[in-house]
Amino acid sequence: MASESEDKGLDENTLRHGIATTLSSEDLALYIVAEIAGKPVGTLMLTWEWSDWRNGRFWWIQSVYVASSHRRLGVYSAMHHHVLSLASEDPKAAGIRLYVEKDNDGAQATYRQLDMVETHYRLFETEFVRN
């Protein structure tokens, strides 16, 4: 997924442990998996960020992936609408956010079609590499 969307390789051992940790603690994140005929065709991960300004939490959509054979067929839209449904039941939900690669025009078009808007924020980071 990261190699396809971001041209980035991931350490398999770190990835396995990261997924196992996520699956063992629903406070960290939640995976949404889209299936067709019992086979996974898309996935995303939800995390949450507290906002003191809004006295609520933003739902962050991360690690979005739809199999190339199922893109532009509504798979992501179905997952997105499921997230909207879940968030609408959370009285502390302040909104839904995600980040996207600058050059991923297809994904950006999909998000716009789902009434998401580009914010005025830019993302900065200091990354710690621990392998």
C-alpha positions as CSV (number, residue, x, y, z in Angstrom):
1,M,0.0,0.0,0.0
2,A,2.6,2.6,1.0
3,S,4.9,1.5,-1.9
4,E,2.0,2.1,-4.3
5,S,0.6,5.3,-3.0
6,E,3.7,7.0,-1.5
7,D,6.6,5.1,-3.2
8,K,7.7,4.1,0.3
9,G,8.9,0.8,1.6
10,L,7.8,-0.4,5.0
11,D,9.7,-2.7,7.4
12,E,7.6,-5.9,7.5
13,N,8.4,-6.7,11.1
14,T,7.5,-3.2,12.3
15,L,4.3,-3.4,10.3
16,R,3.3,-6.7,11.7
17,H,3.8,-5.5,15.3
18,G,2.0,-2.3,14.5
19,I,-1.0,-4.1,13.2
20,A,-1.0,-6.5,16.1
21,T,-0.8,-3.7,18.6
22,T,-3.7,-1.9,16.9
23,L,-5.8,-5.0,16.9
24,S,-5.2,-5.6,20.6
25,S,-6.4,-2.1,21.7
26,E,-9.5,-0.5,20.3
27,D,-8.5,2.7,22.0
28,L,-5.7,3.2,19.5
29,A,-7.5,2.7,16.2
30,L,-10.2,0.8,14.3
31,Y,-9.8,-0.9,11.0
32,I,-12.7,-0.9,8.5
33,V,-12.5,-3.6,5.8
34,A,-14.7,-3.6,2.7
35,E,-15.4,-7.1,1.3
36,I,-17.0,-8.3,-1.9
37,A,-18.0,-12.0,-2.0
38,G,-16.1,-12.5,1.2
39,K,-12.8,-11.1,-0.1
40,P,-11.2,-7.9,1.1
41,V,-11.1,-5.2,-1.5
42,G,-10.5,-2.1,0.6
43,T,-9.4,-1.0,4.0
44,L,-8.9,2.1,6.1
45,M,-7.9,2.8,9.7
46,L,-9.5,5.3,12.0
47,T,-7.8,7.2,14.8
48,W,-9.0,10.0,17.0
49,E,-7.5,13.4,17.9
50,W,-8.8,15.5,20.8
51,S,-9.5,19.1,20.1
52,D,-9.6,21.5,23.1
53,W,-10.9,24.2,20.8
54,R,-14.0,22.2,20.0
55,N,-14.3,20.1,23.1
56,G,-14.5,17.1,20.8
57,R,-12.5,14.7,18.8
58,F,-11.6,14.6,15.1
59,W,-12.0,11.2,13.4
60,W,-8.9,10.7,11.3
61,I,-9.1,8.4,8.3
62,Q,-5.7,6.8,7.6
63,S,-4.0,4.0,5.7
64,V,-6.7,4.0,2.9
65,Y,-6.3,1.3,0.3
66,V,-8.6,0.0,-2.4
67,A,-7.4,-2.8,-4.6
68,S,-6.6,-1.5,-8.1
69,S,-9.2,-3.8,-9.6
70,H,-12.0,-2.2,-7.5
71,R,-11.1,1.5,-7.7
72,R,-13.7,3.9,-9.0
73,L,-16.4,1.4,-8.1
74,G,-17.7,2.9,-4.9
75,V,-15.6,0.8,-2.4
76,Y,-14.0,3.8,-0.7
77,S,-17.3,5.7,-0.8
78,A,-19.0,2.8,1.0
79,M,-16.3,2.8,3.7
80,H,-16.5,6.6,4.0
81,H,-20.2,6.5,4.5
82,H,-19.8,3.9,7.2
83,V,-17.3,6.1,9.0
84,L,-19.8,9.0,8.7
85,S,-22.5,6.8,10.2
86,L,-20.2,5.8,13.1
87,A,-19.0,9.4,13.7
88,S,-22.6,10.7,13.7
89,E,-23.3,8.5,16.7
90,D,-20.4,10.0,18.7
91,P,-21.6,13.0,20.6
92,K,-18.0,14.2,20.8
93,A,-17.2,14.0,17.1
94,A,-16.0,17.3,15.8
95,G,-15.4,16.2,12.2
96,I,-13.6,13.8,9.9
97,R,-10.2,14.5,8.6
98,L,-7.6,12.7,6.4
99,Y,-4.4,13.5,4.7
100,V,-3.6,12.6,1.1
101,E,-0.5,12.7,-1.0
102,K,-0.2,16.0,-2.9
103,D,0.0,14.3,-6.3
104,N,-2.8,11.8,-5.7
105,D,-5.4,13.5,-7.9
106,G,-7.7,10.5,-8.1
107,A,-8.0,10.2,-4.3
108,Q,-8.5,14.0,-4.0
109,A,-11.3,13.9,-6.5
110,T,-13.0,11.1,-4.6
111,Y,-12.8,13.1,-1.3
112,R,-14.2,16.2,-3.0
113,Q,-17.1,14.2,-4.4
114,L,-17.8,13.1,-0.8
115,D,-18.1,16.7,0.2
116,M,-14.8,16.9,1.9
117,V,-13.0,20.2,1.6
118,E,-9.3,21.0,1.5
119,T,-8.2,22.8,4.6
120,H,-5.7,25.6,5.1
121,Y,-3.4,23.5,7.2
122,R,-0.1,22.0,6.1
123,L,1.3,18.9,7.7
124,F,4.8,19.0,9.3
125,E,6.5,16.2,11.1
126,T,9.7,15.0,12.9
127,E,9.9,11.3,12.2
128,F,11.6,8.9,14.6
129,V,12.9,5.8,12.8
130,R,12.9,2.9,15.2
131,N,13.6,-0.6,13.8
